[in-house]
Amino acid sequence: MENVADDERAQILARGLGVRDFALALGGLAALRSGEPASIRAWFAAQAISDAVDGVSTAAAKGALKPGRAAFVAAIAMGSAAIGATAATRLGR
């Protein structure tokens, strides 16, 4: 199995996901500062959905990753999705 960290395509994808997560975090912080419940719910729900999609897609790609890595990464993503969903419902009241 080749080292995907050296693959330029993987690096581009990783940077894109990092930028996406950073933008979602900034949006969530701005929503919290605004105090607008609908905005808070929307930003944290977007974060939760994004992380859930990451978790499902990683779990589906388990054959392309070293044993145990897909489950580990998927578990982190799904845990983050659960935190985001909880925040969306509790902070956006």
LINTA-V319933 format. One record per pair of residues at least 12 apart in sequence whose C-alpha atoms are under 7 Angstrom apart, sorted by sequence separation. I is the first residue (numbers start at 1). J is the second residue. D is the distance in Angstrom with one decimal. If there is no record, write none. Layout:
# LINTA-V319933
i	j	d
I	J	D
I	J	D
This chain:
# LINTA-V319933
i	j	d
28	40	6.5
58	70	5.8
59	71	6.2
28	43	5.2
59	74	5.7
27	43	6.2
28	44	6.1
58	74	5.7
56	74	6.7
24	43	6.8
55	74	4.2
55	75	6.9
55	77	4.8
24	47	6.2
54	77	6.3
55	78	5.4
52	77	6.3
51	77	5.2
52	78	5.4
51	78	6.4
51	80	6.4
52	81	5.3
51	81	5.0
48	80	7.0
49	81	6.6
48	81	4.0
48	82	6.7
48	84	4.6
47	84	6.1
48	85	5.4
45	84	6.4
44	84	5.4
45	85	5.8
44	85	6.7
44	87	6.4
45	88	5.5
44	88	4.9
41	88	4.4
40	88	6.5
41	89	6.5
40	91	6.8
41	92	4.9
40	92	5.2
38	92	6.3
37	92	4.1
37	93	5.6
